[in-house]
Amino acid sequence: MNLYRIERSHTVGALQGAAPTVVAIPVRNEARHLGACLEALAVAARVDGAFPHLVLAVNGCTDATWEVAMRHAPRLALPVTITEVVLSPSADHAGGARAAALRLGLDRAGCAAHARIFTTDADTRVAPDWLVRGHRALADGADAVAGLAAVASPRHWPMHVRQRHAMEQALHRLLDEIDALCDPVEHNPWPTHRQASGANLAFRADALRRLNRWPIPSCGEDRALIQACHAQDLRVRHEVTMRVTTSARLHGRAAGGMADTLCHQAHDATRPCDTALEAVPAHISRAERRARARRLFDPGMSAKAVGEALGLAVPGGAVISAPCRFFGTAWQLLEALAPGLARQSLRIEEVPRAIEAAERWLAGHAAAPVGGVAA
């Protein structure tokens, strides 16, 4: 499938062969936020000293985004390529836009040794040390880095949305710590997190190219991309020090994205939580089973064999019975197909009790050794 065609392209700044560091940004109707995004990237480039090549994949704009990009690019002291792409009808959504930006970024990186591809969003401001933190994590052995994205001053949100967001974030942090205690991973040590936001990702270019396929869902492409990395046992570091701040708007550009979710929550206070938030006993059981599965897995085992070794009821079928080269593939199949691993979303009124339960559990396991949970 042809993902996109290039309508026009303009480069500002000298091109000197392949770029060792590229920042790829999908941009659609972001005339209001794009200037601040680019200025923040220029600051990060000066702090890092890497001076990356910025690649803007402009698509479907009906505002002055192109003109804003052209006006700001010469001020940045960075090479910038602004490319207007027309996405194919089947990819005319957030996932297609991200994939187009990343592919343009890989093209810009070319065959540069140890090239790195960063990506963020056009309504986002990266921290001054964003590139420093990302480069450090990649240099330490990560194939992909997922940083943290915070929301900028959501004072205009309805009070119940602000309270809900704060509670969900608190539970996320507690479940992150439970994960790290129950299923420690050498290349992703505590402190860590489970967020995967397209506003804050970085990849080794060769690792990104190794993916069998790039998932291009209409929304949630960031999670899907990191899941694709996990499926091939790439070393994914969820880095807490690599930070960005993204806009707090309730009306976003992508159906199903964060702004869309927040908008639904503003109008429906009973909307279930994200599936990553679950009851604490279920979360502990999932993490402990994943740790056991990680230890017993050998390349060539099927997901069915792994599930049966864990005592799970596993359905038959060619997919789940086929040999798996990677642990990540086997585990994702189990989570998708084993009834015992099905996720049940919490209702918002259940979150305070879940927070209390997580805090109690962590208080009793604070002395857990690095290799697993204390007895």
One Martini backbone bead per residue (centre of mass of N, CA, C, O) as a GRO file, in nm:
protein
  375
    1MET     BB    1   0.096   0.037   0.023
    2ASN     BB    2   0.042   0.371  -0.029
    3LEU     BB    3   0.061   0.603   0.215
    4TYR     BB    4   0.185   0.840   0.027
    5ARG     BB    5   0.212   1.168  -0.111
    6ILE     BB    6   0.400   1.425  -0.250
    7GLU     BB    7   0.336   1.765  -0.293
    8ARG     BB    8   0.560   1.915  -0.108
    9SER     BB    9   0.900   2.062  -0.057
   10HIS     BB   10   1.110   2.209   0.211
   11THR     BB   11   1.444   2.335   0.277
   12VAL     BB   12   1.618   2.439   0.572
   13GLY     BB   13   1.929   2.429   0.543
   14ALA     BB   14   2.196   2.238   0.552
   15LEU     BB   15   2.300   1.959   0.365
   16GLN     BB   16   2.502   1.666   0.506
   17GLY     BB   17   2.371   1.424   0.438
   18ALA     BB   18   2.314   1.217   0.664
   19ALA     BB   19   2.118   1.195   0.959
   20PRO     BB   20   2.176   1.103   1.290
   21THR     BB   21   1.936   1.310   1.371
   22VAL     BB   22   1.576   1.280   1.399
   23VAL     BB   23   1.273   1.481   1.387
   24ALA     BB   24   0.942   1.357   1.378
   25ILE     BB   25   0.639   1.542   1.259
   26PRO     BB   26   0.314   1.550   1.280
   27VAL     BB   27   0.095   1.783   1.084
   28ARG     BB   28  -0.232   1.931   1.183
   29ASN     BB   29  -0.359   2.212   1.242
   30GLU     BB   30  -0.086   2.392   1.403
   31ALA     BB   31  -0.053   2.710   1.408
   32ARG     BB   32  -0.066   2.770   1.719
   33HIS     BB   33   0.177   2.548   1.825
   34LEU     BB   34   0.435   2.515   1.640
   35GLY     BB   35   0.631   2.735   1.731
   36ALA     BB   36   0.679   2.627   2.023
   37CYS     BB   37   0.783   2.352   1.937
   38LEU     BB   38   1.035   2.452   1.775
   39GLU     BB   39   1.171   2.617   2.000
   40ALA     BB   40   1.212   2.378   2.195
   41LEU     BB   41   1.393   2.216   2.000
   42ALA     BB   42   1.618   2.427   1.979
   43VAL     BB   43   1.699   2.412   2.274
   44ALA     BB   44   1.762   2.106   2.283
   45ALA     BB   45   1.989   2.124   2.071
   46ARG     BB   46   2.179   2.309   2.232
   47VAL     BB   47   2.213   2.123   2.479
   48ASP     BB   48   2.315   1.869   2.309
   49GLY     BB   49   2.468   1.931   2.015
   50ALA     BB   50   2.329   1.769   1.759
   51PHE     BB   51   2.150   1.896   1.551
   52PRO     BB   52   1.885   1.818   1.420
   53HIS     BB   53   1.660   1.694   1.189
   54LEU     BB   54   1.369   1.836   1.080
   55VAL     BB   55   1.047   1.663   1.025
   56LEU     BB   56   0.761   1.775   0.848
   57ALA     BB   57   0.433   1.621   0.829
   58VAL     BB   58   0.211   1.762   0.629
   59ASN     BB   59  -0.155   1.724   0.681
   60GLY     BB   60  -0.472   1.832   0.605
   61CYS     BB   61  -0.468   2.142   0.586
   62THR     BB   62  -0.679   2.457   0.673
   63ASP     BB   63  -0.448   2.634   0.759
   64ALA     BB   64  -0.128   2.808   0.851
   65THR     BB   65   0.097   2.591   0.890
   66TRP     BB   66   0.295   2.629   0.656
   67GLU     BB   67   0.362   2.927   0.712
   68VAL     BB   68   0.468   2.887   0.999
   69ALA     BB   69   0.698   2.697   0.925
   70MET     BB   70   0.842   2.892   0.723
   71ARG     BB   71   0.889   3.122   0.936
   72HIS     BB   72   1.053   2.949   1.162
   73ALA     BB   73   1.287   2.782   1.036
   74PRO     BB   74   1.517   3.011   0.999
   75ARG     BB   75   1.543   3.056   1.333
   76LEU     BB   76   1.675   2.765   1.444
   77ALA     BB   77   1.956   2.651   1.345
   78LEU     BB   78   1.819   2.423   1.160
   79PRO     BB   79   1.739   2.158   0.988
   80VAL     BB   80   1.446   2.179   0.766
   81THR     BB   81   1.170   1.968   0.665
   82ILE     BB   82   0.889   2.047   0.460
   83THR     BB   83   0.614   1.816   0.414
   84GLU     BB   84   0.359   1.756   0.192
   85VAL     BB   85   0.103   1.519   0.251
   86VAL     BB   86  -0.095   1.255   0.102
   87LEU     BB   87  -0.305   1.047   0.224
   88SER     BB   88  -0.438   0.768   0.215
   89PRO     BB   89  -0.754   0.678   0.280
   90SER     BB   90  -0.666   0.437   0.485
   91ALA     BB   91  -0.442   0.668   0.629
   92ASP     BB   92  -0.641   0.916   0.726
   93HIS     BB   93  -0.470   0.945   1.016
   94ALA     BB   94  -0.278   0.927   1.288
   95GLY     BB   95  -0.124   0.670   1.206
   96GLY     BB   96  -0.045   0.764   0.919
   97ALA     BB   97   0.104   1.024   1.003
   98ARG     BB   98   0.323   0.891   1.174
   99ALA     BB   99   0.435   0.701   0.958
  100ALA     BB  100   0.515   0.922   0.759
  101ALA     BB  101   0.715   1.068   0.943
  102LEU     BB  102   0.904   0.824   0.995
  103ARG     BB  103   0.976   0.767   0.698
  104LEU     BB  104   1.100   1.042   0.643
  105GLY     BB  105   1.311   1.013   0.865
  106LEU     BB  106   1.457   0.765   0.750
  107ASP     BB  107   1.533   0.896   0.483
  108ARG     BB  108   1.709   1.117   0.615
  109ALA     BB  109   1.907   0.916   0.759
  110GLY     BB  110   1.961   0.672   0.605
  111CYS     BB  111   2.302   0.534   0.651
  112ALA     BB  112   2.353   0.627   0.922
  113ALA     BB  113   2.530   0.571   1.183
  114HIS     BB  114   2.341   0.544   1.456
  115ALA     BB  115   2.065   0.632   1.404
  116ARG     BB  116   1.806   0.865   1.517
  117ILE     BB  117   1.450   0.860   1.607
  118PHE     BB  118   1.235   1.114   1.670
  119THR     BB  119   0.913   1.191   1.838
  120THR     BB  120   0.642   1.429   1.808
  121ASP     BB  121   0.426   1.698   1.867
  122ALA     BB  122   0.288   2.009   1.762
  123ASP     BB  123   0.154   2.049   2.078
  124THR     BB  124   0.459   2.027   2.187
  125ARG     BB  125   0.699   2.049   2.463
  126VAL     BB  126   1.014   2.006   2.508
  127ALA     BB  127   1.264   1.951   2.696
  128PRO     BB  128   1.584   2.063   2.713
  129ASP     BB  129   1.680   1.737   2.777
  130TRP     BB  130   1.553   1.543   2.565
  131LEU     BB  131   1.789   1.455   2.385
  132VAL     BB  132   1.982   1.368   2.603
  133ARG     BB  133   1.804   1.141   2.724
  134GLY     BB  134   1.761   0.979   2.466
  135HIS     BB  135   2.058   0.929   2.389
  136ARG     BB  136   2.136   0.786   2.652
  137ALA     BB  137   1.942   0.544   2.631
  138LEU     BB  138   2.051   0.443   2.358
  139ALA     BB  139   2.353   0.417   2.447
  140ASP     BB  140   2.261   0.200   2.684
  141GLY     BB  141   2.073  -0.010   2.469
  142ALA     BB  142   1.832   0.100   2.345
  143ASP     BB  143   1.587   0.080   2.085
  144ALA     BB  144   1.364   0.218   2.268
  145VAL     BB  145   1.188   0.526   2.373
  146ALA     BB  146   0.967   0.610   2.648
  147GLY     BB  147   0.824   0.882   2.758
  148LEU     BB  148   0.689   1.158   2.923
  149ALA     BB  149   0.349   1.299   2.928
  150ALA     BB  150   0.231   1.611   3.000
  151VAL     BB  151  -0.008   1.837   3.107
  152ALA     BB  152  -0.093   2.166   3.043
  153SER     BB  153  -0.263   2.340   3.243
  154PRO     BB  154  -0.593   2.220   3.312
  155ARG     BB  155  -0.798   2.469   3.396
  156HIS     BB  156  -1.038   2.427   3.172
  157TRP     BB  157  -1.129   2.195   3.301
  158PRO     BB  158  -1.332   2.018   3.446
  159MET     BB  159  -1.322   1.919   3.765
  160HIS     BB  160  -1.385   1.611   3.718
  161VAL     BB  161  -1.150   1.573   3.516
  162ARG     BB  162  -0.914   1.655   3.699
  163GLN     BB  163  -0.968   1.444   3.920
  164ARG     BB  164  -0.952   1.196   3.741
  165HIS     BB  165  -0.670   1.234   3.628
  166ALA     BB  166  -0.522   1.228   3.901
  167MET     BB  167  -0.612   0.943   3.986
  168GLU     BB  168  -0.507   0.785   3.740
  169GLN     BB  169  -0.209   0.868   3.771
  170ALA     BB  170  -0.169   0.746   4.051
  171LEU     BB  171  -0.230   0.452   3.968
  172HIS     BB  172  -0.022   0.420   3.752
  173ARG     BB  173   0.229   0.454   3.937
  174LEU     BB  174   0.167   0.209   4.118
  175LEU     BB  175   0.158  -0.008   3.891
  176ASP     BB  176   0.443   0.038   3.793
  177GLU     BB  177   0.579  -0.060   4.058
  178ILE     BB  178   0.460  -0.341   4.062
  179ASP     BB  179   0.583  -0.433   3.799
  180ALA     BB  180   0.886  -0.393   3.884
  181LEU     BB  181   0.867  -0.609   4.115
  182CYS     BB  182   0.738  -0.861   3.962
  183ASP     BB  183   0.883  -0.766   3.658
  184PRO     BB  184   1.189  -0.745   3.607
  185VAL     BB  185   1.391  -0.546   3.376
  186GLU     BB  186   1.703  -0.482   3.281
  187HIS     BB  187   1.642  -0.249   3.049
  188ASN     BB  188   1.387  -0.153   3.271
  189PRO     BB  189   1.434   0.002   3.532
  190TRP     BB  190   1.395   0.133   3.822
  191PRO     BB  191   1.248   0.391   3.718
  192THR     BB  192   0.924   0.364   3.564
  193HIS     BB  193   0.683   0.291   3.296
  194ARG     BB  194   0.377   0.260   3.059
  195GLN     BB  195   0.407   0.476   2.863
  196ALA     BB  196   0.284   0.561   2.510
  197SER     BB  197   0.380   0.848   2.343
  198GLY     BB  198   0.400   1.026   2.047
  199ALA     BB  199   0.530   1.283   2.200
  200ASN     BB  200   0.759   1.047   2.328
  201LEU     BB  201   0.994   0.924   2.107
  202ALA     BB  202   1.258   0.672   2.045
  203PHE     BB  203   1.499   0.546   1.790
  204ARG     BB  204   1.656   0.316   1.635
  205ALA     BB  205   1.671   0.287   1.306
  206ASP     BB  206   1.732  -0.021   1.285
  207ALA     BB  207   1.495  -0.110   1.465
  208LEU     BB  208   1.263   0.010   1.300
  209ARG     BB  209   1.337  -0.163   1.043
  210ARG     BB  210   1.291  -0.455   1.187
  211LEU     BB  211   1.009  -0.441   1.165
  212ASN     BB  212   0.776  -0.621   1.012
  213ARG     BB  213   0.555  -0.405   1.104
  214TRP     BB  214   0.347  -0.124   1.087
  215PRO     BB  215   0.125   0.006   1.277
  216ILE     BB  216  -0.204   0.163   1.148
  217PRO     BB  217  -0.400   0.298   1.331
  218SER     BB  218  -0.631   0.548   1.387
  219CYS     BB  219  -0.551   0.486   1.689
  220GLY     BB  220  -0.290   0.418   1.900
  221GLU     BB  221  -0.001   0.412   1.753
  222ASP     BB  222   0.198   0.427   1.989
  223ARG     BB  223   0.131   0.164   2.133
  224ALA     BB  224   0.156  -0.020   1.884
  225LEU     BB  225   0.458   0.034   1.835
  226ILE     BB  226   0.562  -0.066   2.109
  227GLN     BB  227   0.435  -0.347   2.084
  228ALA     BB  228   0.604  -0.425   1.836
  229CYS     BB  229   0.869  -0.419   1.989
  230HIS     BB  230   0.799  -0.630   2.204
  231ALA     BB  231   0.733  -0.866   2.002
  232GLN     BB  232   1.069  -0.851   1.926
  233ASP     BB  233   1.247  -0.790   2.182
  234LEU     BB  234   1.295  -0.513   2.220
  235ARG     BB  235   1.460  -0.250   2.384
  236VAL     BB  236   1.250  -0.097   2.614
  237ARG     BB  237   1.253   0.234   2.741
  238HIS     BB  238   1.096   0.379   3.028
  239GLU     BB  239   1.153   0.718   3.065
  240VAL     BB  240   1.132   0.958   3.327
  241THR     BB  241   1.341   1.198   3.214
  242MET     BB  242   1.173   1.204   2.946
  243ARG     BB  243   1.017   1.516   2.864
  244VAL     BB  244   0.681   1.645   2.811
  245THR     BB  245   0.446   1.903   2.693
  246THR     BB  246   0.101   1.905   2.645
  247SER     BB  247  -0.186   1.985   2.548
  248ALA     BB  248  -0.526   2.058   2.704
  249ARG     BB  249  -0.714   1.976   2.498
  250LEU     BB  250  -1.059   1.863   2.406
  251HIS     BB  251  -0.993   1.917   2.086
  252GLY     BB  252  -0.871   1.721   1.856
  253ARG     BB  253  -0.732   1.550   1.561
  254ALA     BB  254  -0.802   1.258   1.696
  255ALA     BB  255  -0.979   0.993   1.697
  256GLY     BB  256  -0.917   0.852   2.020
  257GLY     BB  257  -0.759   1.040   2.161
  258MET     BB  258  -0.691   1.221   2.431
  259ALA     BB  259  -0.890   1.454   2.376
  260ASP     BB  260  -1.130   1.271   2.316
  261THR     BB  261  -1.140   1.131   2.589
  262LEU     BB  262  -1.177   1.389   2.760
  263CYS     BB  263  -1.439   1.476   2.627
  264HIS     BB  264  -1.604   1.230   2.714
  265GLN     BB  265  -1.559   1.273   3.019
  266ALA     BB  266  -1.696   1.552   3.033
  267HIS     BB  267  -1.987   1.412   2.931
  268ASP     BB  268  -1.894   1.121   3.088
  269ALA     BB  269  -1.839   1.016   3.412
  270THR     BB  270  -1.883   0.684   3.351
  271ARG     BB  271  -1.642   0.630   3.205
  272PRO     BB  272  -1.417   0.413   3.161
  273CYS     BB  273  -1.119   0.316   3.202
  274ASP     BB  274  -0.837   0.232   3.116
  275THR     BB  275  -0.706  -0.087   3.061
  276ALA     BB  276  -0.441  -0.034   3.237
  277LEU     BB  277  -0.664  -0.017   3.453
  278GLU     BB  278  -0.675  -0.231   3.736
  279ALA     BB  279  -0.708  -0.446   3.955
  280VAL     BB  280  -0.469  -0.533   4.172
  281PRO     BB  281  -0.483  -0.845   4.170
  282ALA     BB  282  -0.478  -0.865   3.859
  283HIS     BB  283  -0.207  -0.719   3.818
  284ILE     BB  284  -0.028  -0.904   3.984
  285SER     BB  285  -0.093  -1.164   3.832
  286ARG     BB  286   0.008  -1.069   3.558
  287ALA     BB  287   0.303  -1.001   3.639
  288GLU     BB  288   0.379  -1.283   3.752
  289ARG     BB  289   0.318  -1.441   3.493
  290ARG     BB  290   0.514  -1.289   3.312
  291ALA     BB  291   0.767  -1.364   3.469
  292ARG     BB  292   0.741  -1.670   3.435
  293ALA     BB  293   0.730  -1.670   3.126
  294ARG     BB  294   1.008  -1.540   3.082
  295ARG     BB  295   1.172  -1.777   3.218
  296LEU     BB  296   1.047  -2.030   3.038
  297PHE     BB  297   1.118  -1.919   2.776
  298ASP     BB  298   1.171  -2.048   2.443
  299PRO     BB  299   1.262  -2.052   2.144
  300GLY     BB  300   0.966  -2.204   1.983
  301MET     BB  301   0.749  -2.155   2.157
  302SER     BB  302   0.430  -2.152   2.235
  303ALA     BB  303   0.170  -1.990   2.368
  304LYS     BB  304   0.027  -2.242   2.467
  305ALA     BB  305   0.262  -2.362   2.631
  306VAL     BB  306   0.291  -2.125   2.821
  307GLY     BB  307   0.004  -2.121   2.934
  308GLU     BB  308   0.004  -2.412   3.047
  309ALA     BB  309   0.248  -2.359   3.243
  310LEU     BB  310   0.053  -2.139   3.400
  311GLY     BB  311  -0.254  -2.259   3.408
  312LEU     BB  312  -0.401  -2.186   3.150
  313ALA     BB  313  -0.670  -2.136   2.955
  314VAL     BB  314  -0.628  -2.248   2.616
  315PRO     BB  315  -0.688  -2.211   2.309
  316GLY     BB  316  -0.701  -2.306   2.005
  317GLY     BB  317  -0.493  -2.289   1.720
  318ALA     BB  318  -0.258  -2.184   1.498
  319VAL     BB  319  -0.144  -1.929   1.629
  320ILE     BB  320  -0.106  -2.031   1.936
  321SER     BB  321   0.059  -2.304   1.825
  322ALA     BB  322   0.286  -2.153   1.721
  323PRO     BB  323   0.591  -2.072   1.689
  324CYS     BB  324   0.808  -1.857   1.886
  325ARG     BB  325   1.074  -1.637   1.876
  326PHE     BB  326   0.926  -1.446   2.086
  327PHE     BB  327   0.810  -1.352   2.384
  328GLY     BB  328   0.627  -1.112   2.308
  329THR     BB  329   0.445  -1.271   2.120
  330ALA     BB  330   0.336  -1.479   2.321
  331TRP     BB  331   0.216  -1.280   2.528
  332GLN     BB  332   0.021  -1.129   2.338
  333LEU     BB  333  -0.146  -1.377   2.268
  334LEU     BB  334  -0.239  -1.439   2.552
  335GLU     BB  335  -0.380  -1.168   2.613
  336ALA     BB  336  -0.582  -1.201   2.367
  337LEU     BB  337  -0.685  -1.533   2.426
  338ALA     BB  338  -0.680  -1.559   2.733
  339PRO     BB  339  -0.922  -1.540   2.965
  340GLY     BB  340  -0.730  -1.499   3.227
  341LEU     BB  341  -0.618  -1.208   3.069
  342ALA     BB  342  -0.851  -1.040   3.078
  343ARG     BB  343  -0.963  -0.719   3.074
  344GLN     BB  344  -1.093  -0.496   3.339
  345SER     BB  345  -1.235  -0.214   3.373
  346LEU     BB  346  -1.251   0.055   3.559
  347ARG     BB  347  -1.424   0.246   3.758
  348ILE     BB  348  -1.392   0.551   3.891
  349GLU     BB  349  -1.507   0.465   4.180
  350GLU     BB  350  -1.263   0.239   4.212
  351VAL     BB  351  -0.988   0.393   4.235
  352PRO     BB  352  -0.945   0.461   4.537
  353ARG     BB  353  -0.931   0.162   4.627
  354ALA     BB  354  -0.692   0.088   4.444
  355ILE     BB  355  -0.490   0.279   4.570
  356GLU     BB  356  -0.496   0.156   4.853
  357ALA     BB  357  -0.412  -0.131   4.767
  358ALA     BB  358  -0.139  -0.054   4.642
  359GLU     BB  359  -0.015   0.078   4.893
  360ARG     BB  360  -0.026  -0.172   5.072
  361TRP     BB  361   0.145  -0.359   4.898
  362LEU     BB  362   0.400  -0.180   4.884
  363ALA     BB  363   0.453  -0.166   5.192
  364GLY     BB  364   0.507  -0.495   5.192
  365HIS     BB  365   0.740  -0.459   4.926
  366ALA     BB  366   0.983  -0.250   4.956
  367ALA     BB  367   1.217  -0.495   5.003
  368ALA     BB  368   1.251  -0.585   4.729
  369PRO     BB  369   1.430  -0.738   4.520
  370VAL     BB  370   1.546  -0.709   4.205
  371GLY     BB  371   1.455  -1.021   4.123
  372GLY     BB  372   1.191  -0.970   4.313
  373VAL     BB  373   0.963  -1.070   4.533
  374ALA     BB  374   0.905  -1.071   4.843
  375ALA     BB  375   0.803  -1.301   5.093
   0.00000   0.00000   0.00000
